[in-house]
Every structure is written in structure tokens, then in C-alpha cells.
Amino acid sequence: MNTASLAPAQMARALPDVSGLTDVADAADTGRFSGAAGVQIDRLSVRFGTRTVLDDLSLTIRRGELLTVLGRSGCGKTTLLRFIAGFIEADALAGSLTVAGRDLTHVPPHQRNLGLLFQSYALFPHLSVFENVAFGLKARRVPARDIARRVADALKLVQLGDAGHVMPAQLSGGMQQRVALARALVIEPDVLLLDEPLSALDANLRASVRSELKALHERLPDLTIVCVTHDQDDALVLSDRTLLMRDGHIAQLGTPQQLYDTPNDAYVARYLGAANLLPPSVAFPVGDARYSVRDKLACLRPESLRIVPLGEGNLHGTIESVEWYGSVLSVPVLLDAMPKEPVLVTMQRGHGMTPEKGMRVSLRYEADDVVLINP
């Protein structure tokens, strides 16, 4: 649902009910977000026409967890988020949703008490920052004496404490994103839902706001956050756990380190970063029990490989090229054992021997650096 296209009255209906909740200030002072809760999804299936977008998916998101949902376009990640928010209108929908121990499967969106932040920040251009953040509270008839304090606390939480009088057009993209975040937090949601919240920002600003989101979660450790993204850096930096989706199914769920270091299969390995996938008979020496494994691939991350003089490593080959990325060198090496597909090596500039195109070299790595995975 793109809230940028909603009229004020429609947006009021789309925002969660906040009656009876405690103040953001109290939550920040105690280090606890009183409305925080986990999410339980059981056997969710969603079909549009003949296309199944989500297929019998079950998922538990722990209270206080920041879960990133990662995957290519069309994998079902945004549909999953919209199901939690209550915005799904599908030809076939099955499954249940529980938040804070409350069955929300058939509860309308405006009664779910969820904070929403979308790619389009949907700020009202004719309202000040204060009025934008206060909009949901006013729509719910929160007493005027409480609104000023709660909005001030929410703006302080996102480090915009002095910007209440400013109009959105006067703010940078990153600051507008923080205003939208304050508006989502001021209602004290059970769960904060983020849909591609950083995709509209340039690379430098994206990294800065990503760090601010991580810091915010540390300040509100009991707030459950679900963040949908297609960017692997978002997942690696932000997540307590990462859910990687593929064709409506869970490809792998775990900590970012688990997905990176011990991927289930080639799809996961390649999605989370560059991966060299070799036959076990190439990666392991004769006599190693893994040498003769036939239904697996050996996964070696580029940073696990070191270029050494010829004859001093595990594998031997010729440097195809040397690409410089500031402090990092990317070096494809054509192996004697695999002359058609180069193996990628990444190394810090100035560390180890200096690679040159056409140089005959060996590659060294430790046995523990190799992970056997499914094709």
C-alpha cells in the first residue's frame, strides 16, 4: 500500500489505533518498548490468479528481533510484509497471523497497531514536521496535552528534536526518512514494518541511515522490526536474523553470519556475496573424505583465498586480471583444474604478494574455509 496516494482521512483509517498505550518517552527511559511483541505466521499461502506468491510458509519472529526479509523481485517478500500489515487482497489466501498473542488474521489494518514505513515516506508537504508526526495521534483523538510531549519524544528518538517547525521540503531525503520513522514510532506499535526504507537514498546516505536504524533498535531493544529489502548490505548490517526467500519459500533463515558462512545451497551462497563454487575433487586433496563427494559443491569465499608463489598453495593457475577498488583488489584466477571459469580472490591492497595479470600463482586456504553445500 503506497500511503503517498492517500488522502488525510484515508491515511487516518490506515494508521493503527493507539488508545491505551504508554508514552514513547517512558519506553525510551526504561530501555523497553512496552508494546513490543513477536509475530507468528502459520502456513501462509497467497495466490494471485494462477501464480502462487507464498506457498505454505510458517515463520516465528521473536520479540525484540530485527528480521530482514531478503530476496529478488517477485520472491514474495513484500507480499509477506503486506500480509502482516493486513493489506493483502488475493484470489486465494490461507494461513494465520498472531502478534503479541493476539490473532490478527481477520483484523482490519487500522486495528492491528503496527508502525509502517514505506519506500515513499508519504509526508504531507503542507504540514510541518511536528504536524506530520502528530497526525496519527490527532486522528485518534489523543488529548492535546499529550500530543506535544509524545511528538517531541519521538523526534528526539530519531535525532530531530529541533526540527518540529520545519517543512518537509526543507529536509534532506535522510531527514525526511527519519520524520516518517518518528511518525511510525509515536503510536508505539507492537511491530514496526519497513518496506525498502533505504532504497530512495544514495549510497553514502544509505549507509548513514542504515547505521541510525541499527542504533535506534539498540535504544529500543524490545521493539520487533521486520524490514524488507533487496540489498544484502542492509541484511548483513541490520539483522538479528535474515530470512532469504526464493519463489515463495524460505531459502534459509538464520543470522547473517550463518547465511554467509554456512549457506544451504548455491543460491544462498551467491545471494549473500561472491562465492567460488568448486567440485569437491578440486577443493580437497586426494585422501580427504570429502574429495569423492558427488552431490555437493565446495563453497570458498574470495576473501578466504590467498595468492602465494607458484607451488606453495592448494590450487595452481594464472591471474586473468587485476581490478582495483580502492583498498581492495579483485583478482580472477584461471585454475589449471578449471580453465573455463575463473576463481575470484579478494585481497587488501598492500597485503601479501602483488598480483599481476598473466602471473602464474598458487592459491592457499585452510580446510575449515571450505563449506560443502547443495547445488
N, C-alpha and C positions, 0 to 999 in steps of 0.2 A: 504493500500500500504506500503510495507516494503522498505523504502528508503535505507536500508543497502545493498540491492542487486542491486542498480542502479549504472551504470557507470556514470562518471562525466557529460558526455554530456546529459545522460537521466535525471540526477538529475537537471541539469540546466533547462530542459524543465518542470520539475515537480515543480520547485520553482516559487513563484509569481513574477509578474512584479512590479518593484519598481520605475519606471520612474516618475518623477514629485512629489515625496513625500518629506516631510521635514525631518530634521535630528532627530535621537533619542535624541541627546543632547538637542535640543530645546524642545522636548516633556518632557524630564525629568526635565528641568529647570522650565518650566511653570506649571508642575504638570498635564499636559494634553497630551494625546496621540492623535495627530491630525487626524490619520486615523481611530480612533475607531468608531464603529457603531454597531447597533443592527442587529439581524437576525430574519427574518420572514419566517417560513415554513408553507405552506398551503396544507393540505390534501395529505400528503405524503403516498404513498403505494409502497412497494417494495416486489416483489415475485421472488424466485428462484425455478424454476420447479413448483412443486405443493405446495411449502411451502411459506406462507406469513410471511415475516420477520417484516415488518412495515405495519400497517393497518389504513389508513385514519388518520394519525397523523398530528395535527396542533400545532404549538408552536411559541411563541414570546419570544426572548431573548433580554433583554433591553441593550441599550448602556452602556458600563462600567460594566456590570454584570459578575460575575464569576459563571457560572452554572455548576454544576457537574451532569453528567448523570450516574445513578447508576442502577445496576441490575445484575441478574445472567447471566451466559454464555448462549448465544442464545436468549436473550430477545430483541435484536435489537439495543443496544446502540452503538456498533461500526459501524453498518450499517448507523445509523443516522449521525455519525461523517463523515463517508466516503461520504455520500450524500452532506454534506456541502462542503467538500473538492473537490468534483467532481470526485471521483474515483469509482462510482457505475457502474457496468456492470451487469444488472439484466435481467431476462427473461421478467419481466413486471415492469415498473417504471412510476409512476404518481405523480404529485404534483409540487409545485413551490417553489423557494428559492429567497429571496430578502435580500441583505446585503447592508447597507448604502443607502437604497432607490434604489438600482440598481438590476435589475432582473438578477440573475446569473444561472437560471435554465439550460440554454443550453450553458453556457460559459465554455470553457475548463479550467482544473485545473490551468495551469500556468498563466492564465489571471485573476484569482479571488482575488489576493492579500491577501492570507491567510498565516499565520505562522503555521508551522506544527512541532509538537514534538511527536515522537512515542516512544513506549517501547524500541525499538532498536534505540540508539542515532544516528546511521549512520554517525559517524565521519570518515573522511578519515585518515587512520593511517599514511600515508606518508606525510601528511600536518601538519604544526604547528597549534596551537590553533588559532592564528591570521588568517592563511590562510583558516582554516575551516570556520571561521565566515565570512571571506571576500568572500567566494566562490560565493555566490549568487549575491553579488554586482558586482563582476568581470564578471559573466555570463551575466549581464545586461548592461555591458559597463558603469557602473558608473565611472565618472572621477577619476583617481588615486589620485588626491589631496583630494578628499572627502572620499575615502575608509578608509584611515588610521584613520581619525578623527571619522568616524562613527563606525568602529570596536572597537576603543578604548572606545568610549562612551557605546557601547553595553556590552563590557566586564566589564566595571565599574559598569554598571547597575546590573550585576549578581555577583558582588564582585570577579571578576577575573582580575582586572586591570593590574596586574603584570605578567600574565601567557601567554601573547601573543606568546612568543618564545618557549613555552613548547610543546612537542609532546603528543598526546592523551594517549599513553601507559604509560606515566609518571604520569597520573592523577588518582585519585580515581574515583569510579563509580559516586559519587555525583558531583564531579567536572566536569566529562565528561557530565553529565546531564545538568549542567549549561552552558557548552560550546554550546551544542545543543540548549539550550534555547536562548542564545545570538544570534546564527545564525538565529533562527526563528524571533527574535525581530529586528535585524538590518535592515530588509527590511521594517519595520514599517507596519505591517499587519493591515487590518481592523479588523480581528478576529484572535485570537490565539487558535489553536486546539491542545489539549493534549490527547493522547490516551494511557492510562495506564502508565503515565510518571514515576511513582514511583515503579512499580511492580518488577523491577530488583534489587531493593535496599534492604538491610537487615533492620530489624525493627528499630534500632536506627537511621540509616542514613535516612530511610524513614521519620521518624518524623522530623528530622532536615531539610531535603529538603522541606518537606511539609510547614514548617514554613517559609522557604525562599520564596516559591512560594506565600504564603499569603502576605509576606512583599513586594514582587515585585508588586503584584496587588495594594497594598496600595500606592506604589510610582507611579503607572500608573493607576489612578482611572478611566480613560475613555477607557481603553483597554478592549474590550469584550473578555472573555475567556470561552471556552467550554471544560470541562475536563471529559473524560470518565474514569470510574473506577469501580471496583467491591468491593472496600474497603469502608466500612461505615465510618471509621475514616476520610478518605480523604473528604468525603461528609460533615461530621459534622464540620470539622475544616476549610475547604477551602471555602465553598459555601456561596454566597449570597442567592441563591436558589438551591434546589436539585430536579432533575427530576428522579423519580424512575420508571423504566419501567418493564413491565411484559408481555411477549408473544406478543410483537409488539405494545402494547398500553401503555398509560400513567397511571400508577397505582396511582400516586399522584405527584403534583408539588407544591412546597412551600418552605419556609425557612426550614433549618434543624430542628429548634425548632418546627415548625408546624408539620413536619412529625413525629418527635419523641413524642411530647406531645399530638397531636390530629391526630393520623393516621386514614385513611379512613376505613381500614379493617385489618383483621388478618395478611395478607401478609405484608402490610406496617409495622405494629407494630413489627413483628418478624424480618423483614429485618434490621430495624434500631437499633436493640438491643434486649436484653432479655425482654420478656413480659409475664406476667401472664394473661391468658385469662380465665375468670370465668363466669359461668352463673350469670345473674343479681340477681337471687334469693339467691345466695351465697354471692355476694359482698355487697348487700344492705339489710338493716333490713326490717322486715315486717312493712308496713305502708309507706315506701318510694315509691313514684310514679314509680320509676324505677325497683322496686322489681319484678313486674309481666311482664316486657318486655320480649317477647319471641323470637324476630327476631334479637336480638343484643347480643354481648358479652361485658363483662365488662373487660377493659384493665387496669392492675395495673403494673407499672414498679417496678422492685425489690427494687430499692433504695427508693421507697415511703413507703415501709413497715418497721415497727419497731417491733422487738421482745421484748415482755414485759411479766411479770409474768402471769401465767395462770389465766384467769378470768378478766384481765384488758384491753382486747382488743376486736376487732370486730370479729376475727376468732380464732378458737382454734385447736391445733394439736400437732404433735410430730416431733421433729427435726430428720430428716433422716440421715444427716451427716453434717460435718463442713469442708469446704475446704478453705485453707489459700492461698491467692495470695498477699503476701507481706503485704501492709497496708489494704487490703480489704479481708473480709470474705464472702464467698458464702455459704449460708445456705438453703438447700432444706427442706421444712416443709410439712409433710403429714397432710392435714386438715381432721378433723373429717367429714366434709361435703363433702370432695372429697378425699377419701382414696387411689385412684388409681394413681393420678397424683400429684406430689409434687408442691408446690408453692415456687418459688425462692425468697430469701431475700438476698440483698447485704448490707453490713454494714462496716463502718470503724472500723478497729481493735482498741479496747480500748474505744469505744463509746457504751454506753448502757450496758445491762447485757451480760455476757459472755455465749455464746451458747455452749451446749454440746450435743453430739449425744444421742438420746433417751429421752431428756428432754421434758416434757410437757410444752407448752408455748401458749401464745396468740399473735396474730398479730394486730397491731394498725395502722390505716391510716386515713387520712382525706377524707371526701366525695368528695372534689374537686380533689383528686388524681385519682379518677376513671373516665375513659372515656368510654362511650358506642360507640362501633364500629360495623361495619358489619362483619359477619363471614368470 
